[in-house]
Amino acid sequence: MLNMKDQETKRLFSVITMTAVVCFTISILVYGGLMYFNGSYSLIFNKNSVDRETIQKFNEARSILQKAYYENVDTNKLVEGAISGMTESLNDPYTVYYNKQQMKWFTGLQNNTENEYVGVGLPIMLDKNGIVTVLEPYDNSPAKIAGIKQGDKILKIDGKDITGIKDETLVASMIKGPENTETVLTILRESDNSTIDIPVMRKKIKALVNIRSEMLDGNIAYIKLKMFDKNISKNFISQLNKLVKQGAKGLIIDVRDNPGGLYDEVVTLADRLLPKGTIVFTKDKNGKKSVQSSDENELNMPIAVITNGNSASASEILAGAVKDFKKGTLIGTKTFGKGLVQTTYSFKDGTGLKVTIARYYTPSGVCIQGQGIKPEIEVKLPEKYKDIDVAAIPKEDDLQLQKGIEVISKKIISD
């Protein structure tokens, strides 16, 4: 039998234990930003980071919509809209909220096989106004066969307006679908000032179509990279080695109209070209750096990289590294200026959030975001080729390519 002292000690211990449990539970709820009282949820905000008036305005606006809107309002949709609105308020087109359908599209895009995917062979990017713009359609692709041209603006996919979607990755995933199914793209062709609906049949697209190579006169290897997708570095190295065996003495890498792609792929590709050192590094808002480096093995021949205003992201990593290492000559026009890193978070209900988490920098510490990379030799194409696929420009009229050939030829002779 417990004496009174022991009973008091036990009661005190029980009170302390219960208090600890309650405090722990409340702290978890507060830390998670959500509390539950009498059948209602309450979002918790730090008073030092948000004004009381802002919260009152939010509650007032929600109440007005629920009471005054002419149809019944689904509060879950209001909250979903608020989440989407949070991303939009950042004015960053690369930070976006994905609803369930969009996340499903995005996940499907990420799960493509390494060597092929089902789509229409249409690289795209957001122009300076945030409109989805077509780059050079892949050779023999469904998009090219259907008549879609570089410079076309995509306004709708299967009748759905996409002008409000500021995420080319999501748009690309929306265009993809089961093999041998049709998608209808509504195109604005500015050169004709016309809007047209173009049906396109989805087919398997081989990754290898994103790279094209040939030997130019003077034993100059030419490699055109349309996108840094899966296995592009392996395909690049394979084709480069083949051209070297054929006697290549110089190399021209063409990343015009290349919107970028996979970070790891461009790092591996650049490692084949560069001497030991930093290829690129990223830095988050806290200053934490992540560095990607090359080994001591490098390509011992003159290199030129041709760029234009549609050379973005991974293309800029390659161009910036080649320039900073003084490993080659940049020719063409200034690049697009996309130097941000994203990651994606998945929620339990099937929705998701893509968030910009860092900037990336060239080896010398230049942040590409918003300013791009200026070539050492600036060359513009004739105006009549403004919206023409680079591959369709006659070699003799391709002033940027001709300058690259001239630069490499002189270096081969001097070496």
Secondary structure, 3 states (H helix, E strand, C coil): CCCHHHHHHHHHHHHHHHHHHHHHHHHHHHHCCEEEECCEEEECCCCCCCCHHHHHHHHHHHHHHHHHCCCCCCHHHHHHHHHHHHHHCCCCCCCEEECHHHHHHHHHHHCCCCCEEEECCCCEEECCCCCEEECCCCCCCHHHHHCCCCCCEEEEECCEECCCCCCHHHHHHHHCCCCCCEEEEEEEECCCCEEEEEEEECEEEEHHHHEEEEEECCCEEEEEECCECCCHHHHHHHHHHHHHHCCCCEEEEECCCCCCECHHHHHHHHHHHCCCEEEEEEECCCCCEEEEEECCCCCCCCEEEEECCCCCCHHHHHHHHHHHCCCCEEEECCCCCCCEEEEEEECCCCCEEEEEEEEEECCCCCECCCCCCCCCEECCCCHHHCCCCHHHCCHHHCHHHHHHHHHHHHHHHHC
